[in-house]
Amino acid sequence: MKLFQSLSCPHCGVSLNNHMDATVCPRCNKDLREPVGAEPLAPDVASSPQSPLSSGSIMRRYTDAYRVARTITAFGATVKVIAFVIAAVVALGGVAAASQSGMLVLAGILIAAIVGIPVYVLGVIVSALGQTLKATLDTAVHSSPFLSKAEMQKIMSLD
């Protein structure tokens, strides 16, 4: 059983054991990533002068995605406010009912917590999802080879 396989150029057969990370054969200068007999690798689409990708369409796509992220974050904030309102109404209802029994105040506060806390946590989760989407979009925009620095700043609302 062979433990190590000898690497060689598929085009000319030269040994590549000393060039493990090479992408081009040191002898024939052919791309080692191309299968033998294959067409040469196509140039990058974005670098061609007749690129189907326009800066405007990419900016629109990212701007729309940021709009969705901001909407999700705002929805999460709204859910958190609703949680406080629901908890306050239930707690005030318990206080108003306290005129009949002192235990109803405690029950109202307990019910307010049981209802309000999970709804608030739901709002936090929704807001976190929106913030995560924003962070992901920041990474995508920053690493996009199709956008200039000025376009990146405009998309991320940094100008």
LODRENVEX-140537 format. One record per residue: residue number from 1; residue in one letter; x, y, z of N, C-alpha, C in turn. Coordinates in pm, whole numbers, plus 50000, padded with zeros to 5 digits. Example, Ala and Ser with C-alpha at 12.3 -4.5 7.8 and 13.67 -1.06 7.14 Angstrom:
@seq:1 type:A nc1:51319 nc2:49431 nc3:50780 cac1:51230 cac2:49550 cac3:50780 cc1:51320 cc2:49670 cc3:50780 $
@seq:2 type:S nc1:51285 nc2:49775 nc3:50708 cac1:51367 cac2:49894 cac3:50714 cc1:51290 cc2:50003 cc3:50787 $
***
This chain:
@seq:1 type:M nc1:50084 nc2:49883 nc3:50000 cac1:50000 cac2:50000 cac3:50000 cc1:50089 cc2:50124 cc3:50000 $
@seq:2 type:K nc1:50056 nc2:50218 nc3:49909 cac1:50131 cac2:50342 cac3:49897 cc1:50075 cc2:50446 cc3:49992 $
@seq:3 type:L nc1:50161 nc2:50504 nc3:50076 cac1:50115 cac2:50605 cac3:50168 cc1:50109 cc2:50742 cc3:50102 $
@seq:4 type:F nc1:50205 nc2:50772 nc3:50016 cac1:50210 cac2:50902 cac3:49950 cc1:50202 cc2:50882 cc3:49801 $
@seq:5 type:Q nc1:50118 nc2:50962 nc3:49738 cac1:50105 cac2:50954 cac3:49594 cc1:50193 cc2:51061 cc3:49532 $
@seq:6 type:S nc1:50266 nc2:51026 nc3:49429 cac1:50353 cac2:51122 cac3:49361 cc1:50266 cc2:51210 cc3:49272 $
@seq:7 type:L nc1:50285 nc2:51342 nc3:49283 cac1:50210 cac2:51436 cac3:49202 cc1:50291 cc2:51474 cc3:49080 $
@seq:8 type:S nc1:50220 nc2:51481 nc3:48966 cac1:50289 cac2:51520 cac3:48844 cc1:50195 cc2:51603 cc3:48758 $
@seq:9 type:C nc1:50252 nc2:51684 nc3:48668 cac1:50174 cac2:51768 cac3:48579 cc1:50097 cc2:51679 cc3:48481 $
@seq:10 type:P nc1:49967 nc2:51701 nc3:48466 cac1:49890 cac2:51618 cac3:48373 cc1:49922 cc2:51649 cc3:48227 $
@seq:11 type:H nc1:49990 nc2:51760 nc3:48201 cac1:50020 cac2:51800 cac3:48064 cc1:50156 cc2:51747 cc3:48017 $
@seq:12 type:C nc1:50260 nc2:51763 nc3:48101 cac1:50394 cac2:51722 cac3:48057 cc1:50454 cc2:51611 cc3:48142 $
@seq:13 type:G nc1:50396 nc2:51580 nc3:48258 cac1:50440 cac2:51470 cac3:48341 cc1:50551 cc2:51502 cc3:48439 $
@seq:14 type:V nc1:50597 nc2:51626 nc3:48448 cac1:50704 cac2:51661 cac3:48540 cc1:50654 cc2:51643 cc3:48685 $
@seq:15 type:S nc1:50743 nc2:51600 nc3:48774 cac1:50708 cac2:51580 cac3:48914 cc1:50681 cc2:51714 cc3:48982 $
@seq:16 type:L nc1:50574 nc2:51720 nc3:49061 cac1:50536 cac2:51842 cac3:49131 cc1:50549 cc2:51827 cc3:49282 $
@seq:17 type:N nc1:50622 nc2:51726 nc3:49329 cac1:50634 cac2:51701 cac3:49472 cc1:50697 cc2:51819 cc3:49546 $
@seq:18 type:N nc1:50783 nc2:51896 nc3:49481 cac1:50845 cac2:52013 cac3:49545 cc1:50763 cc2:52139 cc3:49521 $
@seq:19 type:H nc1:50654 nc2:52128 nc3:49447 cac1:50569 cac2:52243 cac3:49413 cc1:50424 cc2:52211 cc3:49447 $
@seq:20 type:M nc1:50397 nc2:52174 nc3:49572 cac1:50263 cac2:52130 cac3:49612 cc1:50156 cc2:52239 cc3:49596 $
@seq:21 type:D nc1:50194 nc2:52365 nc3:49613 cac1:50095 cac2:52472 cac3:49607 cc1:50095 cc2:52544 cc3:49473 $
@seq:22 type:A nc1:50163 nc2:52491 nc3:49375 cac1:50172 cac2:52555 cac3:49244 cc1:50039 cc2:52545 cc3:49170 $
@seq:23 type:T nc1:50004 nc2:52652 nc3:49098 cac1:49885 cac2:52650 cac3:49013 cc1:49925 cc2:52644 cc3:48867 $
@seq:24 type:V nc1:50054 nc2:52667 nc3:48839 cac1:50107 cac2:52661 cac3:48704 cc1:50228 cc2:52568 cc3:48705 $
@seq:25 type:C nc1:50238 nc2:52483 nc3:48606 cac1:50349 cac2:52389 cac3:48596 cc1:50480 cc2:52466 cc3:48573 $
@seq:26 type:P nc1:50586 nc2:52435 nc3:48650 cac1:50711 cac2:52508 cac3:48633 cc1:50782 cc2:52474 cc3:48501 $
@seq:27 type:R nc1:50745 nc2:52364 nc3:48438 cac1:50812 cac2:52323 cac3:48315 cc1:50738 cc2:52370 cc3:48191 $
@seq:28 type:C nc1:50605 nc2:52340 nc3:48182 cac1:50531 cac2:52373 cac3:48059 cc1:50446 cc2:52500 cc3:48073 $
@seq:29 type:N nc1:50441 nc2:52558 nc3:48193 cac1:50366 cac2:52680 cac3:48220 cc1:50217 cc2:52670 cc3:48191 $
@seq:30 type:K nc1:50160 nc2:52551 nc3:48201 cac1:50016 cac2:52533 cac3:48182 cc1:49947 cc2:52533 cc3:48318 $
@seq:31 type:D nc1:49822 nc2:52577 nc3:48317 cac1:49743 cac2:52587 cac3:48439 cc1:49712 cc2:52445 cc3:48489 $
@seq:32 type:L nc1:49752 nc2:52416 nc3:48615 cac1:49732 cac2:52283 cac3:48671 cc1:49587 cc2:52259 cc3:48712 $
@seq:33 type:R nc1:49506 nc2:52365 nc3:48716 cac1:49366 cac2:52350 cac3:48753 cc1:49280 cc2:52307 cc3:48634 $
@seq:34 type:E nc1:49335 nc2:52321 nc3:48513 cac1:49261 cac2:52280 cac3:48394 cc1:49278 cc2:52131 cc3:48369 $
@seq:35 type:P nc1:49168 nc2:52062 nc3:48338 cac1:49183 cac2:51923 cac3:48298 cc1:49254 cc2:51915 cc3:48162 $
@seq:36 type:V nc1:49323 nc2:51805 nc3:48139 cac1:49395 cac2:51787 cac3:48014 cc1:49297 cc2:51788 cc3:47898 $
@seq:37 type:G nc1:49325 nc2:51866 nc3:47795 cac1:49241 cac2:51874 cac3:47677 cc1:49123 cc2:51968 cc3:47692 $
@seq:38 type:A nc1:49114 nc2:52038 nc3:47802 cac1:49002 cac2:52130 cac3:47823 cc1:49032 cc2:52265 cc3:47760 $
@seq:39 type:E nc1:48926 nc2:52340 nc3:47737 cac1:48941 cac2:52477 cac3:47688 cc1:49004 cc2:52560 cc3:47799 $
@seq:40 type:P nc1:49077 nc2:52665 nc3:47766 cac1:49134 cac2:52750 cac3:47870 cc1:49023 cc2:52811 cc3:47956 $
@seq:41 type:L nc1:49061 nc2:52843 nc3:48080 cac1:48964 cac2:52902 cac3:48171 cc1:48913 cc2:53034 cc3:48116 $
@seq:42 type:A nc1:48782 nc2:53058 nc3:48129 cac1:48720 cac2:53181 cac3:48078 cc1:48764 cc2:53299 cc3:48164 $
@seq:43 type:P nc1:48778 nc2:53416 nc3:48104 cac1:48812 cac2:53532 cac3:48184 cc1:48698 cc2:53568 cc3:48277 $
@seq:44 type:D nc1:48729 nc2:53641 nc3:48381 cac1:48629 cac2:53682 cac3:48479 cc1:48524 cc2:53769 cc3:48410 $
@seq:45 type:V nc1:48396 nc2:53740 nc3:48437 cac1:48286 cac2:53812 cac3:48373 cc1:48291 cc2:53960 cc3:48408 $
@seq:46 type:A nc1:48321 nc2:53989 nc3:48534 cac1:48319 cac2:54128 cac3:48578 cc1:48430 cc2:54211 cc3:48514 $
@seq:47 type:S nc1:48540 nc2:54146 nc3:48472 cac1:48651 cac2:54221 cac3:48417 cc1:48636 cc2:54247 cc3:48267 $
@seq:48 type:S nc1:48538 nc2:54184 nc3:48205 cac1:48521 cac2:54206 cac3:48061 cc1:48452 cc2:54339 cc3:48037 $
@seq:49 type:P nc1:48487 nc2:54408 nc3:47930 cac1:48428 cac2:54539 cac3:47906 cc1:48277 cc2:54533 cc3:47881 $
@seq:50 type:Q nc1:48227 nc2:54424 nc3:47826 cac1:48084 cac2:54411 cac3:47799 cc1:48017 cc2:54332 cc3:47911 $
@seq:51 type:S nc1:48051 nc2:54361 nc3:48034 cac1:47997 cac2:54288 cac3:48148 cc1:47845 cc2:54311 cc3:48159 $
@seq:52 type:P nc1:47768 nc2:54202 nc3:48180 cac1:47624 cac2:54218 cac3:48195 cc1:47587 cc2:54278 cc3:48331 $
@seq:53 type:L nc1:47684 nc2:54287 nc3:48420 cac1:47658 cac2:54342 cac3:48552 cc1:47683 cc2:54492 cc3:48550 $
@seq:54 type:S nc1:47581 nc2:54569 nc3:48581 cac1:47599 cac2:54713 cac3:48586 cc1:47604 cc2:54757 cc3:48731 $
@seq:55 type:S nc1:47675 nc2:54864 nc3:48755 cac1:47688 cac2:54916 cac3:48890 cc1:47551 cc2:54955 cc3:48946 $
@seq:56 type:G nc1:47465 nc2:55007 nc3:48862 cac1:47332 cac2:55048 cac3:48907 cc1:47248 cc2:54933 cc3:48956 $
@seq:57 type:S nc1:47251 nc2:54821 nc3:48884 cac1:47170 cac2:54706 cac3:48927 cc1:47223 cc2:54645 cc3:49055 $
@seq:58 type:I nc1:47354 nc2:54646 nc3:49071 cac1:47412 cac2:54593 cac3:49195 cc1:47380 cc2:54685 cc3:49311 $
@seq:59 type:M nc1:47390 nc2:54817 nc3:49289 cac1:47357 cac2:54912 cac3:49395 cc1:47210 cc2:54899 cc3:49436 $
@seq:60 type:R nc1:47123 nc2:54880 nc3:49338 cac1:46980 cac2:54865 cac3:49366 cc1:46956 cc2:54738 cc3:49448 $
@seq:61 type:R nc1:47024 nc2:54631 nc3:49412 cac1:47007 cac2:54505 cac3:49485 cc1:47048 cc2:54520 cc3:49631 $
@seq:62 type:Y nc1:47165 nc2:54580 nc3:49654 cac1:47212 cac2:54597 cac3:49792 cc1:47126 cc2:54698 cc3:49868 $
@seq:63 type:T nc1:47084 nc2:54804 nc3:49801 cac1:46998 cac2:54904 cac3:49867 cc1:46866 cc2:54840 cc3:49910 $
@seq:64 type:D nc1:46808 nc2:54757 nc3:49824 cac1:46684 cac2:54687 cac3:49860 cc1:46707 cc2:54592 cc3:49977 $
@seq:65 type:A nc1:46820 nc2:54524 nc3:49976 cac1:46850 cac2:54431 cac3:50086 cc1:46867 cc2:54506 cc3:50218 $
@seq:66 type:Y nc1:46932 nc2:54623 nc3:50214 cac1:46944 cac2:54704 cac3:50336 cc1:46808 cc2:54753 cc3:50383 $
@seq:67 type:R nc1:46719 nc2:54784 nc3:50289 cac1:46585 cac2:54827 cac3:50325 cc1:46512 cc2:54715 cc3:50398 $
@seq:68 type:V nc1:46527 nc2:54592 nc3:50350 cac1:46465 cac2:54476 cac3:50417 cc1:46524 cc2:54459 cc3:50557 $
@seq:69 type:A nc1:46655 nc2:54472 nc3:50569 cac1:46720 cac2:54456 cac3:50701 cc1:46671 cc2:54562 cc3:50798 $
@seq:70 type:R nc1:46660 nc2:54686 nc3:50752 cac1:46611 cac2:54793 cac3:50840 cc1:46465 cc2:54768 cc3:50880 $
@seq:71 type:T nc1:46385 nc2:54717 nc3:50787 cac1:46244 cac2:54686 cac3:50817 cc1:46234 cc2:54576 cc3:50922 $
@seq:72 type:I nc1:46315 nc2:54473 nc3:50909 cac1:46314 cac2:54363 cac3:51007 cc1:46355 cc2:54415 cc3:51144 $
@seq:73 type:T nc1:46459 nc2:54498 nc3:51148 cac1:46504 cac2:54555 cac3:51275 cc1:46396 cc2:54643 cc3:51337 $
@seq:74 type:A nc1:46331 nc2:54724 nc3:51256 cac1:46223 cac2:54811 cac3:51307 cc1:46105 cc2:54728 cc3:51355 $
@seq:75 type:F nc1:46074 nc2:54620 nc3:51285 cac1:45964 cac2:54533 cac3:51328 cc1:45996 cc2:54472 cc3:51465 $
@seq:76 type:G nc1:46120 nc2:54430 nc3:51484 cac1:46161 cac2:54377 cac3:51614 cc1:46147 cc2:54480 cc3:51724 $
@seq:77 type:A nc1:46185 nc2:54605 nc3:51696 cac1:46170 cac2:54712 cac3:51795 cc1:46023 cc2:54736 cc3:51826 $
@seq:78 type:T nc1:45938 nc2:54727 nc3:51725 cac1:45794 cac2:54745 cac3:51745 cc1:45738 cc2:54634 cc3:51833 $
@seq:79 type:V nc1:45782 nc2:54512 nc3:51810 cac1:45736 cac2:54399 cac3:51893 cc1:45777 cc2:54420 cc3:52038 $
@seq:80 type:K nc1:45899 nc2:54473 nc3:52060 cac1:45943 cac2:54499 cac3:52197 cc1:45856 cc2:54605 cc3:52265 $
@seq:81 type:V nc1:45821 nc2:54710 nc3:52191 cac1:45732 cac2:54814 cac3:52247 cc1:45595 cc2:54756 cc3:52278 $
@seq:82 type:I nc1:45543 nc2:54673 nc3:52188 cac1:45413 cac2:54609 cac3:52210 cc1:45418 cc2:54521 cc3:52335 $
@seq:83 type:A nc1:45531 nc2:54454 nc3:52358 cac1:45544 cac2:54370 cac3:52477 cc1:45532 cc2:54454 cc3:52604 $
@seq:84 type:F nc1:45597 nc2:54571 nc3:52604 cac1:45585 cac2:54659 cac3:52721 cc1:45442 cc2:54708 cc3:52740 $
@seq:85 type:V nc1:45376 nc2:54743 nc3:52630 cac1:45239 cac2:54794 cac3:52639 cc1:45146 cc2:54685 cc3:52693 $
@seq:86 type:I nc1:45159 nc2:54564 nc3:52640 cac1:45074 cac2:54453 cac3:52686 cc1:45099 cc2:54426 cc3:52834 $
@seq:87 type:A nc1:45226 nc2:54422 nc3:52874 cac1:45259 cac2:54396 cac3:53014 cc1:45204 cc2:54507 cc3:53103 $
@seq:88 type:A nc1:45214 nc2:54632 nc3:53059 cac1:45165 cac2:54744 cac3:53139 cc1:45013 cc2:54738 cc3:53153 $
@seq:89 type:V nc1:44943 nc2:54707 nc3:53045 cac1:44796 cac2:54699 cac3:53051 cc1:44752 cc2:54587 cc3:53144 $
@seq:90 type:V nc1:44818 nc2:54473 nc3:53134 cac1:44781 cac2:54360 cac3:53221 cc1:44813 cc2:54393 cc3:53366 $
@seq:91 type:A nc1:44928 nc2:54456 nc3:53391 cac1:44965 cac2:54492 cac3:53529 cc1:44868 cc2:54596 cc3:53585 $
@seq:92 type:L nc1:44832 nc2:54695 nc3:53503 cac1:44735 cac2:54796 cac3:53548 cc1:44599 cc2:54734 cc3:53574 $
@seq:93 type:G nc1:44563 nc2:54636 nc3:53493 cac1:44438 cac2:54563 cac3:53517 cc1:44442 cc2:54492 cc3:53650 $
@seq:94 type:G nc1:44557 nc2:54437 nc3:53685 cac1:44572 cac2:54371 cac3:53816 cc1:44563 cc2:54470 cc3:53929 $
@seq:95 type:V nc1:44621 nc2:54590 nc3:53910 cac1:44614 cac2:54693 cac3:54013 cc1:44470 cc2:54742 cc3:54028 $
@seq:96 type:A nc1:44399 nc2:54759 nc3:53918 cac1:44259 cac2:54804 cac3:53923 cc1:44172 cc2:54700 cc3:53991 $
@seq:97 type:A nc1:44203 nc2:54574 nc3:53971 cac1:44124 cac2:54467 cac3:54033 cc1:44163 cc2:54447 cc3:54179 $
@seq:98 type:A nc1:44266 nc2:54515 nc3:54223 cac1:44313 cac2:54499 cac3:54361 cc1:44213 cc2:54553 cc3:54462 $
@seq:99 type:S nc1:44122 nc2:54634 nc3:54416 cac1:44022 cac2:54686 cac3:54508 cc1:43934 cc2:54574 cc3:54563 $
@seq:100 type:Q nc1:43924 nc2:54464 nc3:54489 cac1:43844 cac2:54350 cac3:54535 cc1:43927 cc2:54254 cc3:54620 $
@seq:101 type:S nc1:44054 nc2:54237 nc3:54578 cac1:44138 cac2:54142 cac3:54652 cc1:44284 cc2:54184 cc3:54637 $
@seq:102 type:G nc1:44358 nc2:54177 nc3:54744 cac1:44500 cac2:54214 cac3:54742 cc1:44584 cc2:54116 cc3:54661 $
@seq:103 type:M nc1:44541 nc2:53991 nc3:54649 cac1:44618 cac2:53890 cac3:54574 cc1:44612 cc2:53914 cc3:54423 $
@seq:104 type:L nc1:44510 nc2:53988 nc3:54377 cac1:44499 cac2:54012 cac3:54233 cc1:44610 cc2:54101 cc3:54180 $
@seq:105 type:V nc1:44667 nc2:54186 nc3:54264 cac1:44781 cac2:54268 cac3:54221 cc1:44898 cc2:54179 cc3:54185 $
@seq:106 type:L nc1:44928 nc2:54086 nc3:54274 cac1:45038 cac2:53993 cac3:54248 cc1:45009 cc2:53906 cc3:54126 $
@seq:107 type:A nc1:44884 nc2:53860 nc3:54115 cac1:44846 cac2:53778 cac3:53998 cc1:44857 cc2:53859 cc3:53870 $
@seq:108 type:G nc1:44815 nc2:53986 nc3:53873 cac1:44825 cac2:54070 cac3:53753 cc1:44968 cc2:54093 cc3:53710 $
@seq:109 type:I nc1:45055 nc2:54117 nc3:53808 cac1:45197 cac2:54138 cac3:53776 cc1:45259 cc2:54009 cc3:53723 $
@seq:110 type:L nc1:45222 nc2:53897 nc3:53781 cac1:45274 cac2:53767 cac3:53734 cc1:45227 cc2:53737 cc3:53592 $
@seq:111 type:I nc1:45101 nc2:53761 nc3:53564 cac1:45048 cac2:53738 cac3:53428 cc1:45114 cc2:53835 cc3:53330 $
@seq:112 type:A nc1:45134 nc2:53960 nc3:53372 cac1:45202 cac2:54057 cac3:53286 cc1:45342 cc2:54010 cc3:53250 $
@seq:113 type:A nc1:45413 nc2:53955 nc3:53348 cac1:45548 cac2:53903 cac3:53322 cc1:45544 cc2:53780 cc3:53231 $
@seq:114 type:I nc1:45447 nc2:53692 nc3:53256 cac1:45436 cac2:53569 cac3:53175 cc1:45405 cc2:53603 cc3:53029 $
@seq:115 type:V nc1:45326 nc2:53706 nc3:53007 cac1:45290 cac2:53746 cac3:52870 cc1:45397 cc2:53838 cc3:52811 $
@seq:116 type:G nc1:45441 nc2:53936 nc3:52887 cac1:45530 cac2:54039 cac3:52835 cc1:45672 cc2:53992 cc3:52805 $
@seq:117 type:I nc1:45728 nc2:53910 nc3:52893 cac1:45868 cac2:53868 cac3:52873 cc1:45887 cc2:53786 cc3:52745 $
@seq:118 type:P nc1:45805 nc2:53683 nc3:52718 cac1:45826 cac2:53609 cac3:52593 cc1:45805 cc2:53695 cc3:52467 $
@seq:119 type:V nc1:45709 nc2:53786 nc3:52472 cac1:45687 cac2:53872 cac3:52355 cc1:45807 cc2:53966 cc3:52337 $
@seq:120 type:Y nc1:45862 nc2:54017 nc3:52449 cac1:45981 cac2:54103 cac3:52440 cc1:46100 cc2:54025 cc3:52384 $
@seq:121 type:V nc1:46118 nc2:53903 nc3:52430 cac1:46228 cac2:53818 cac3:52381 cc1:46211 cc2:53793 cc3:52231 $
@seq:122 type:L nc1:46088 nc2:53772 nc3:52188 cac1:46062 cac2:53756 cac3:52044 cc1:46105 cc2:53881 cc3:51968 $
@seq:123 type:G nc1:46076 nc2:53999 nc3:52021 cac1:46119 cac2:54124 cac3:51958 cc1:46270 cc2:54135 cc3:51951 $
@seq:124 type:V nc1:46337 nc2:54091 nc3:52057 cac1:46484 cac2:54094 cac3:52059 cc1:46539 cc2:54002 cc3:51950 $
@seq:125 type:I nc1:46480 nc2:53885 nc3:51937 cac1:46526 cac2:53789 cac3:51835 cc1:46505 cc2:53845 cc3:51695 $
@seq:126 type:V nc1:46390 nc2:53904 nc3:51669 cac1:46362 cac2:53962 cac3:51538 cc1:46459 cc2:54076 cc3:51509 $
@seq:127 type:S nc1:46484 nc2:54162 nc3:51608 cac1:46581 cac2:54271 cac3:51589 cc1:46720 cc2:54216 cc3:51562 $
@seq:128 type:A nc1:46757 nc2:54112 nc3:51633 cac1:46889 cac2:54051 cac3:51612 cc1:46902 cc2:53995 cc3:51471 $
@seq:129 type:L nc1:46795 nc2:53938 nc3:51419 cac1:46799 cac2:53887 cac3:51282 cc1:46821 cc2:54002 cc3:51182 $
@seq:130 type:G nc1:46754 nc2:54114 nc3:51205 cac1:46773 cac2:54230 cac3:51119 cc1:46916 cc2:54282 cc3:51126 $
@seq:131 type:Q nc1:46972 nc2:54288 nc3:51247 cac1:47109 cac2:54335 cac3:51264 cc1:47209 cc2:54238 cc3:51200 $
@seq:132 type:T nc1:47181 nc2:54109 nc3:51210 cac1:47268 cac2:54009 cac3:51147 cc1:47265 cc2:54023 cc3:50996 $
@seq:133 type:L nc1:47147 nc2:54049 nc3:50941 cac1:47137 cac2:54071 cac3:50797 cc1:47216 cc2:54195 cc3:50756 $
@seq:134 type:K nc1:47208 nc2:54302 nc3:50836 cac1:47286 cac2:54422 cac3:50807 cc1:47435 cc2:54393 cc3:50807 $
@seq:135 type:A nc1:47481 nc2:54317 nc3:50907 cac1:47624 cac2:54284 cac3:50915 cc1:47667 cc2:54199 cc3:50796 $
@seq:136 type:T nc1:47583 nc2:54106 nc3:50756 cac1:47615 cac2:54023 cac3:50639 cc1:47622 cc2:54108 cc3:50513 $
@seq:137 type:L nc1:47528 nc2:54201 nc3:50500 cac1:47529 cac2:54290 cac3:50384 cc1:47651 cc2:54381 cc3:50385 $
@seq:138 type:D nc1:47692 nc2:54429 nc3:50504 cac1:47813 cac2:54511 cac3:50513 cc1:47933 cc2:54434 cc3:50458 $
@seq:139 type:T nc1:47942 nc2:54307 nc3:50495 cac1:48053 cac2:54224 cac3:50447 cc1:48045 cc2:54205 cc3:50296 $
@seq:140 type:A nc1:47926 nc2:54177 nc3:50246 cac1:47909 cac2:54156 cac3:50102 cc1:47941 cc2:54282 cc3:50023 $
@seq:141 type:V nc1:47893 nc2:54396 nc3:50070 cac1:47918 cac2:54522 cac3:50000 cc1:48066 cc2:54556 cc3:50004 $
@seq:142 type:H nc1:48127 nc2:54539 nc3:50122 cac1:48268 cac2:54575 cac3:50137 cc1:48359 cc2:54489 cc3:50049 $
@seq:143 type:S nc1:48323 nc2:54364 nc3:50030 cac1:48409 cac2:54274 cac3:49953 cc1:48369 cc2:54264 cc3:49806 $
@seq:144 type:S nc1:48270 nc2:54341 nc3:49763 cac1:48225 cac2:54334 cac3:49624 cc1:48327 cc2:54399 cc3:49531 $
@seq:145 type:P nc1:48371 nc2:54326 nc3:49429 cac1:48465 cac2:54385 cac3:49333 cc1:48395 cc2:54475 cc3:49231 $
@seq:146 type:F nc1:48263 nc2:54480 nc3:49235 cac1:48186 cac2:54555 cac3:49137 cc1:48155 cc2:54697 cc3:49180 $
@seq:147 type:L nc1:48189 nc2:54733 nc3:49304 cac1:48152 cac2:54864 cac3:49358 cc1:48275 cc2:54947 cc3:49392 $
@seq:148 type:S nc1:48264 nc2:55077 nc3:49369 cac1:48370 cac2:55170 cac3:49411 cc1:48350 cc2:55202 cc3:49558 $
@seq:149 type:K nc1:48450 nc2:55267 nc3:49619 cac1:48440 cac2:55304 cac3:49760 cc1:48323 cc2:55400 cc3:49783 $
@seq:150 type:A nc1:48304 nc2:55495 nc3:49690 cac1:48194 cac2:55591 cac3:49704 cc1:48060 cc2:55519 cc3:49697 $
@seq:151 type:E nc1:48046 nc2:55421 nc3:49608 cac1:47921 cac2:55345 cac3:49598 cc1:47898 cc2:55263 cc3:49724 $
@seq:152 type:M nc1:48006 nc2:55206 nc3:49779 cac1:47993 cac2:55129 cac3:49904 cc1:47942 cc2:55219 cc3:50016 $
@seq:153 type:Q nc1:47998 nc2:55339 nc3:50027 cac1:47956 cac2:55432 cac3:50131 cc1:47810 cc2:55474 cc3:50112 $
@seq:154 type:K nc1:47770 nc2:55495 nc3:49988 cac1:47632 cac2:55535 cac3:49961 cc1:47535 cc2:55421 cc3:49997 $
@seq:155 type:I nc1:47569 nc2:55299 nc3:49960 cac1:47482 cac2:55185 cac3:49988 cc1:47469 cc2:55163 cc3:50138 $
@seq:156 type:M nc1:47580 nc2:55171 nc3:50210 cac1:47577 cac2:55146 cac3:50355 cc1:47535 cc2:55270 cc3:50433 $
@seq:157 type:S nc1:47493 nc2:55375 nc3:50363 cac1:47448 cac2:55501 cac3:50425 cc1:47556 cc2:55561 cc3:50514 $
@seq:158 type:L nc1:47679 nc2:55561 nc3:50464 cac1:47792 cac2:55616 cac3:50539 cc1:47836 cc2:55751 cc3:50486 $
@seq:159 type:D nc1:47767 nc2:55805 nc3:50385 cac1:47812 cac2:55934 cac3:50329 cc1:47748 cc2:56051 cc3:50394 $
***
